[in-house]
Every structure is written in structure tokens, then in C-alpha cells.
Amino acid sequence: MSYNVPKGFMLCQNASCSKADSCLRNRCYKELTLETESVKVLNPGLYPKENENCQYYKTTEKVRYAWGLKAALSKLPYETANNIKRQLITRFGQTKYYRFCNEVIPIKEKDQLIIKHIFLENDINADPDYARFTEELVWFR
């Protein structure tokens, strides 16, 4: 798999690490090509000692993001949709709520659980009908 590494993402060249095969930093380092002039690399002095957890470890597993709430709310009865909207704005703030609705920012898994809980509190037992889903690597966090 070829990675489109964002600028400023730190790589790791520690091949002896027990988690090297599942570490995004190490996998990206191994895939460097001659077209890459320079990279940001973890200082070898910061490598963890054997059997210690690495604070720089980044998994290669993708996370599932949901996008868009507008369609989910439009399918609900007006009063129920308004109640849910008020609860979502109270929980996330008006700016973040509108960014979720209009697909400006993704809805992370933990926020999807909160939204589902709010739907359940309003007697909506079905999962919210998001506009779409994407699976992405988490480069920074």
C-alpha cells in the first residue's frame, strides 16, 4: 500500500521494534522513494527500550468516519428532528453541529455513538442515516 504522507508527519526507522509491521510511522519510512528529498524522522535516542510501549506508535488501521446529518434529520418528524437538533447543538456547539450537517468535517466514531444515543433518547431506534462513510488513516492526534 502506498501512503500519501502529510507534510510534518514524523517517520520511524526502528526496524527492531516489535510493532514495526503495524506502525504507520515505520511503514511509511520503509516506503520512501528517491523522489522524497527530506523527511522528519524520530530521534533514535527516543526509541523505547525492549518491552516498553512506544509513545510514538501510530496504527495502520483505518477509522470509519460518517459524513452529513442533514438527510438523517430531514427524514424524522419535525418536532423530533428539532428536539434532536437542540440536543446536538447543546452537546457539540452550533458551529460543530452545522459542520457535521453540511459535511464540512467528519463525524468521528465517538461522536457517532453520542449521536446514536441522542437518537435513542428520542425514541429513534434506527441508526442515523448519514450521507456517506469513509475509512481513513489517523495521521495526527
Secondary structure, 3 states (H helix, E strand, C coil): CCCCCCCCCEECCCCCCCCHHHEHHHHHHHCCCCCCCCCEECCHHHCCCCCCCCCCCCECCCEEEEECCHHHHHCCCHHHHHHHHHHHHHHHCHHHHHHHHCCCCCECHHHHHHHHHHHHHCCCCCCCCCCEEEEECCCCC
